[in-house]
Structures are given as C-alpha cells and as structure tokens.
Amino acid sequence: PSKDYLATGARLAIGMAIVFAYPLMFNALKTALYNLFPSQFHQYAEKGVPTKACKNKRKIALTSILAVITAIGVECGEEDVSLVLGLVGSVLGTSFAYTIPGYMAMKNMKLRKAKGLKNHPKDILLSHIVVPVGLIFGVFGVALTLREHFD
C-alpha cells in the first residue's frame, strides 16, 4: 500500500470518474442511436408497438454494439490493452464529441428546412465543418495509436 496520500486521492478520483462516466456515456450512446432512426423510434414510442422497420434497425444497432463489445472483450484478454483502449478512445471520443453531434445538427437543420423554418448560416457552416474535423481527428488518433503501439 502506498503512503502517498495524493496518489491515493488521485486513484480514488479516477475510480469515481470511471464509475460515474460510463453511465453518462452509455446514456449518450442510447440517445444518439435513437436519433439515428428518429421516425421509427418515435413511432414506436407513440404507438407502443414497434414497426417492422423499427425492429430491424434496432436489431442491426444492437448487433453492432454487441459485436464491438465482444471484440473489445476478446482483445482485453491480452495483457496489454493499451491498443484497444487507444483505438476505442480515438474512435468513440471523436464520434461522441464531433461527428455524431454535427451529423445530428445537419439532420435537424434538414427537418427545419422541410418545415419551412430558417437555419442560421453560422450553424450550417459550423455543422459542416465539425463532422469532417471529427473524422480527421479520429483518423489521426487511430494512426497515432497504431504507430505508438507498433514502434
């Protein structure tokens, strides 16, 4: 056991951050997935009966999520999980921070335009910049992670 109280406090703070961050991330993931298929999930919520398209898209989304979790679990069997954590952090971090919100904003602006509402030009420009920037950051993150791992 360490007698360094600051190190113990840092470990405790990291543990708390992990415990409380995962539910927030998965809640954001669920919300983002539901927003990818808005009409079908809203129909489901309104009627209480899932439509066939809703069932199929939910199956695809859940299967994809389970495949990613399984792949990560299999890869975590290794002693060095830095590669997995780096790749997951690069891809999911940039997706949740840049790509998905920008894509959702563009879809929202498209719906607003269809309803005859105007979109602010700055919002249009920003959302069209944020998505490619997120993709570029993700690619660089993956490249740096792979380079560090194999060097």
ZAKENU-357146 format. One line per 3 residues: number of its first residue (from 1); their letters; for each residue x, y, z of C-alpha. Coordinates in steps of 0.001 Angstrom, whole numbers. Example, Ala and Ser with C-alpha at 12.3 -4.5 7.8 and 13.67 -1.06 7.14 Angstrom:
// ZAKENU-357146
1) as) 12300:-4500:7800 | 13670:-1060:7140 .
// end
This chain:
// ZAKENU-357146
1) psk) 0:0:0 | 1137:3466:-841 | 1721:6004:1912 .
4) dyl) 1419:8795:-629 | -1936:10349:175 | -2037:12404:-3018 .
7) atg) -1554:9266:-5153 | -4296:7508:-3181 | -6562:10509:-3671 .
10) arl) -5788:10517:-7405 | -6645:6801:-7631 | -9898:7433:-5802 .
13) aig) -10740:10353:-8109 | -10013:8254:-11216 | -12169:5447:-9830 .
16) mai) -15034:7866:-9210 | -14636:9343:-12693 | -14818:5880:-14254 .
19) vfa) -17813:4797:-12162 | -19817:7923:-12948 | -18664:8467:-16560 .
22) ypl) -19744:5110:-18018 | -23488:5559:-17350 | -23322:9031:-18890 .
25) mfn) -21543:7726:-21988 | -23973:4853:-22474 | -26935:7177:-21991 .
28) alk) -25465:9429:-24676 | -24904:6383:-26896 | -28522:5275:-26482 .
31) tal) -29793:8777:-27254 | -27531:9062:-30298 | -28646:5677:-31638 .
34) ynl) -32296:6566:-31190 | -31683:9850:-33008 | -30121:7998:-35941 .
37) fps) -33506:6368:-36588 | -35862:9108:-35393 | -39078:8337:-37228 .
40) qfh) -39193:4627:-36436 | -38342:5008:-32752 | -40778:7881:-32295 .
43) qya) -43498:5811:-33957 | -42679:3047:-31517 | -42873:5433:-28575 .
46) ekg) -46189:6892:-29739 | -47969:3669:-30661 | -46372:1356:-28129 .
49) vpt) -45988:-1266:-30863 | -42719:-1496:-32779 | -42949:-1227:-36532 .
52) kac) -41115:-3772:-38698 | -38552:-1151:-39766 | -38020:-203:-36126 .
55) knk) -37420:-3830:-35137 | -34937:-4364:-37971 | -32968:-1195:-37274 .
58) rki) -32902:-1923:-33552 | -31589:-5415:-34272 | -28859:-4001:-36517 .
61) alt) -27881:-1357:-33957 | -27862:-3816:-31051 | -25953:-6428:-33045 .
64) sil) -23336:-3830:-33994 | -22952:-2699:-30390 | -22669:-6278:-29137 .
67) avi) -20102:-7068:-31853 | -17959:-4121:-30793 | -18249:-5031:-27104 .
70) tai) -17380:-8667:-27870 | -14379:-7646:-29963 | -13157:-5400:-27176 .
73) gve) -13699:-8170:-24623 | -11769:-10679:-26706 | -8967:-8215:-27214 .
76) cge) -8888:-7415:-23491 | -7765:-10982:-22888 | -4296:-9721:-23751 .
79) edv) -2031:-8372:-21061 | -1506:-5095:-22883 | -4839:-3438:-23570 .
82) slv) -3366:-65:-24485 | -4025:-667:-28186 | -7694:-1437:-27603 .
85) lgl) -8164:1489:-25252 | -6367:3838:-27631 | -8455:2757:-30612 .
88) vgs) -11731:2879:-28702 | -10824:6263:-27263 | -9857:7648:-30655 .
91) vlg) -12928:6422:-32484 | -15622:6822:-29828 | -14177:10004:-28370 .
94) tsf) -14177:11860:-31652 | -17513:10335:-32651 | -19291:11493:-29492 .
97) ayt) -17557:14861:-29390 | -17638:15892:-33049 | -19100:13584:-35660 .
100) ipg) -22413:12433:-34160 | -23481:15860:-32804 | -22582:17522:-36115 .
103) yma) -24473:14879:-38079 | -27481:15230:-35796 | -27376:19019:-36215 .
106) mkn) -27354:18630:-40004 | -30343:16248:-39830 | -32157:18722:-37571 .
109) mkl) -31463:21580:-39986 | -32777:19458:-42847 | -36002:18817:-40900 .
112) rka) -36290:22520:-40057 | -35850:23413:-43734 | -38545:20911:-44721 .
115) kgl) -40913:22612:-42252 | -40148:25994:-43794 | -38046:27247:-40890 .
118) knh) -34784:29073:-41482 | -31421:27872:-40255 | -28773:30302:-39110 .
121) pkd) -25865:30431:-41599 | -23303:30082:-38799 | -24979:26858:-37621 .
124) ill) -24909:25461:-41140 | -21232:26316:-41564 | -20254:25008:-38137 .
127) shi) -22027:21674:-38519 | -20492:21148:-41973 | -17041:21826:-40501 .
130) vvp) -17401:19795:-37295 | -18179:16453:-38971 | -15095:16341:-41243 .
133) vgl) -12896:17668:-38422 | -14153:14844:-36181 | -13394:12302:-38882 .
136) ifg) -9899:13731:-39369 | -9253:13700:-35608 | -10446:10097:-35446 .
139) vfg) -8168:9018:-38282 | -5180:10811:-36711 | -5987:9300:-33320 .
142) val) -6104:5794:-34767 | -2897:6377:-36746 | -1030:7710:-33694 .
145) tlr) -2286:4862:-31524 | -1163:2264:-34063 | 2205:3976:-34541 .
148) ehf) 2861:4140:-30796 | 1814:533:-30298 | 3967:-934:-33055 .
151) d) 7067:1240:-32512 .
// end
